[in-house]
């Protein structure tokens, strides 16, 4: 599948001559006050919001064997962002990255003050703007959120520091008075984190192997062998399976550079990656992500196995939205009671209470967002592109007349196609439950 619409890979600000919701890998479109549209219904009241998003811009997460020689001599500069890491009640430690000039392995990382996969100042600023837009919609326009505090807002991240830092930037964008205040951000143990996801599942791994043995996958690698050879010779990746079995690493290292205004890599002989090479890699990357998570014969089950725990957690959270509404009975939503077998606590039948928080924010990664989008069916008509930096899926729960609750899904700031633009909460929760394989724990053992 080819995506022929305009795309942006070199700036966080989408040019004025393009639609506001143009695919921008550097900074995805998101809910904002200029383009937010109310549901085309009357007498609606917003009850609950879930925001799932990818972190914002960072340095490359993957490194070439001789990374330093493929960057400008100035390298990457992260001196304007202060990553703190300390235990409460002690000195407020922050980290500074540097490489001693006598270090024998210095060629494995660029010069400068950034580590791999580190949130940059540009990504930090994008996250602040993202938080401002969220507040301007859900507080200033809708009057839904009243305060930026832990009573109203619950935040879950992965264990990666960049997701914690984006959480802080989002909160600061919503309310600058949060600066310097303590805020509890929730995360799961890294080895079983469902948001990344990180839990081991050999059955899913086998599906991935099977998918990359299909004729469609093999043919696409053969088709682009000349490009693969050129990139390998230029960047020193020839014979490295993690670089040659797919284009994920090239996509990462090229987009990280172009989104920050860095040149595409050139080696010591003067051989360079061209803009045409990069654009081809961007296209291949989109195809690979869509095939793995959305289009291959193995995609549906692969997503269910690798993201089933998170789908179950979402269903559990939404279940608590409707339990406080006494007009909803247990018969209207048929959720299995065996959630404990997949690692989610059982629901207390008959519980009648409102959701504790108004807003849940999940800040994860590209793998989180593509699985969520695929599971919800957002790629069923036109396919899925690689989730951009700051990619966002919003689930709004609305209270309609006659005590009926509906979910509205917004993807990258725009309402999703039917039926997700307005679907009864019970049906939506059943959709999520259908994405959780029976006995997931046993299947992934």
C-alpha positions, 0 to 999 in steps of 0.5 A: 500500500502506497500513501500518496498524500503530502507528508512532512518529515523536516519540521514540527510546524506543518506548512500553511499551504498544507491541511492542518491534519497533514501527516507530520512525522515530526509532530503529529496532528492532535486535538486542538481548539482551532479544529476541534468539533463537537459531536453532532448531537444535542444534550450531550455531557462529556464524562470521561476522556482517555488520551493515548499518545506517543512521546515527542521528538528524540535523538535516534534510538538506533546507532550505526557501527561508526555513528560519530563519523556519520554526524556533524562534528558538533553532534547532538546538543541536549544541554538545554533540557535538564533530565532529573533523576533523584530520590525524594528528600535528597539532592536534586540530581540531574544528568549530563551526557558527555564522552571523554576524548580518550574513550576508545569506543567514542566512535560508537556515539555522536559527539555532544551532550545527548544519549541515544533515544533521549528527548530533545529540547525540540521534542520537549517544546512540542509536548508543552504545546500539545499540553496547551492545546489539550487544556484549551479544548477540555478546560477552556472550550468544554469546561470539562477539566477544572484543575490540573491535579492528580484528582482529575488526571491520571498518567501512565507511562512506560519506564523510558525517561522520555515518556516521563519527561513528556508527561511533565511537559504536557502538564506544564503546558496545561498549567505552568504552575505545575513546575517544581511540583511533585506528580505521581506517574504510574508505570508497570515493571519493565519486563511485563509492561503492557504499554510498550509492550514488553511482556514476552510472548513466544507465540507472537514472536513466531507469528512475526517470523511467519509474517516475514517469511511471506512472499509479500515481505520477501518480495519487498526486500528483494525489490529494494536490494539495490537501496539496501546495498547502497545504505549498507556500503555508505553507513557500515551496516552490511551484513547486520541482520537488525538493519537488513531484515527490515527498514525500521532502523534506517527510518529511525535514524533518518527521521530523527535527523530530518526532524531536527534539521540535521543533514542526512548521513555522509561517510568519510569518503563523501558518499551520502544518503540522498533525499530520494533515498530517505523518501524511499525509506520513509515509504518502505517504513510505512509499508512495513508497519502497515503490513506487520500490524494491519495487513499481513495474514498474521497481523490481527492475532499478532496484535491481540497477543502483543497488546491484549493485556493493554486492551483488557486494561482499557476495557477494565477502565471503561467498565468503571465509567458505566458502573456508576450509572445506575441505568446501566445493568450488567446485561448491557455489557458482557465482559468476561469475569476471567480477567484475572487470568490475563493479569487484570483484576476482576470487576466488582459486580454491583459497584456503583461509583463514578470514575475517580479521574476525569482524564487518563493519559497513556504516554507510550511509543510507536509500537503502542500506538500502531497496535492500538490503531490496528486493534480499533480498526483505524487502518481497515479502510486506508491502511496505517502509517508509522505513528508520528511523534506525538501521535494521539488517539483520544477516547471520549465518553459522552452521556446522552439523553435517556442515560445512554453512554457513547464513545467517540474516537478521535485519531490525530485530532479528527473524529474516526470513521463510523462506527467509532465516531459515535458508538455505544459504550457497551459495544465499544467495550465489547470490541476491546474485549474481543481483542483479548485472546482467551487464556492469553497468559497460557498462550504467551507462556 
